[in-house]
Amino acid sequence: MEDGFERLNHDEVVSIEPDTFNKLNIAKTFKVRDLITAIKEYIGAAETDEVNLYTQGLNCEVLQFSTQGWKKGKVRLALEFCPEDSESPLDEIFQRLKQVEN
């Protein structure tokens, strides 16, 4: 989680601004799996092999900065979340403890 983003579970719930997705048939508040389903329906992938891009992944090769040469594997799409306030809830407790000690 180097950049602050963390992968969301398919059963977690997201609430967005009302006009965020104008072309997708999805409510303002939805489970991650509902967004993935709406995207699959929008691009017409529900009845093709492309549906695996959201589940078990598609076979592919990747050329990464950290490795030499192509690496075979699978690629899959996921929804990630980055909180605006990335501080740990414990940070405030630690700060208060420091103040009490001084």
C-alpha positions in Angstrom: 0.0 0.0 0.0 2.8 2.3 -0.9 0.6 5.0 -2.5 -2.2 4.9 0.2 -4.6 2.7 -1.9 -5.9 -0.6 -0.6 -7.9 -3.2 -2.5 -11.6 -3.4 -1.6 -13.4 -6.7 -1.0 -16.2 -7.5 -3.4 -18.8 -7.3 -0.5 -17.6 -3.9 0.8 -19.9 -0.9 0.2 -19.1 2.3 -1.6 -21.2 5.5 -1.8 -20.4 8.0 -4.6 -21.6 11.4 -5.7 -24.9 11.0 -7.6 -23.7 11.9 -11.1 -20.4 10.1 -11.0 -21.4 7.2 -13.3 -23.8 8.6 -15.9 -23.5 5.6 -18.3 -23.5 2.8 -15.8 -26.7 1.4 -14.4 -25.8 1.6 -10.7 -27.1 3.2 -7.5 -25.4 5.9 -5.5 -24.5 3.3 -2.8 -23.4 -0.2 -4.0 -21.3 -3.2 -3.2 -18.0 -3.4 -5.1 -19.3 -6.5 -6.9 -22.3 -4.5 -8.2 -19.9 -1.9 -9.8 -17.9 -4.7 -11.4 -21.2 -6.3 -12.8 -22.3 -2.9 -14.1 -19.0 -2.4 -15.9 -19.2 -5.9 -17.4 -22.7 -5.2 -18.7 -21.7 -1.8 -20.1 -18.8 -3.2 -22.1 -20.7 -6.3 -23.0 -18.2 -8.7 -21.4 -20.8 -10.8 -19.4 -21.1 -13.4 -22.1 -17.4 -13.5 -23.3 -14.1 -14.6 -22.0 -13.4 -11.0 -21.1 -15.6 -11.6 -18.0 -12.5 -13.3 -16.5 -10.8 -10.0 -16.3 -12.9 -9.3 -13.2 -12.8 -12.8 -11.6 -10.0 -15.3 -12.2 -8.0 -13.1 -14.5 -6.8 -13.2 -18.1 -3.6 -14.9 -19.3 -1.0 -12.4 -20.2 2.7 -11.4 -20.2 4.0 -8.4 -18.3 7.2 -6.5 -18.6 7.9 -5.0 -15.2 10.5 -2.5 -14.1 11.7 -4.8 -11.3 12.3 -7.8 -13.5 14.2 -8.6 -16.6 12.2 -9.9 -19.5 8.6 -10.8 -19.9 6.8 -12.7 -17.1 3.8 -14.9 -17.8 0.8 -14.8 -15.5 -2.7 -13.3 -15.2 -4.1 -9.8 -15.0 -7.3 -8.9 -13.1 -9.1 -5.6 -12.5 -9.9 -4.6 -8.9 -11.4 -1.5 -7.1 -9.0 0.3 -4.7 -9.7 2.9 -2.1 -7.4 5.6 -0.7 -8.7 7.4 2.5 -8.3 11.2 2.5 -6.9 11.1 6.0 -4.3 8.4 5.8 -3.3 8.7 9.5 -3.8 5.7 11.7 -6.5 6.1 14.4 -3.8 5.2 16.9 -1.7 8.3 15.9 -4.0 10.6 17.8 -3.8 8.3 20.9 0.0 8.3 20.7 0.1 12.1 20.4 -2.1 12.5 23.5 0.1 10.0 25.5 3.2 12.1 24.6 1.4 15.3 25.8 0.5 13.6 29.1 4.2 12.4 29.6 5.5 16.0 29.1 
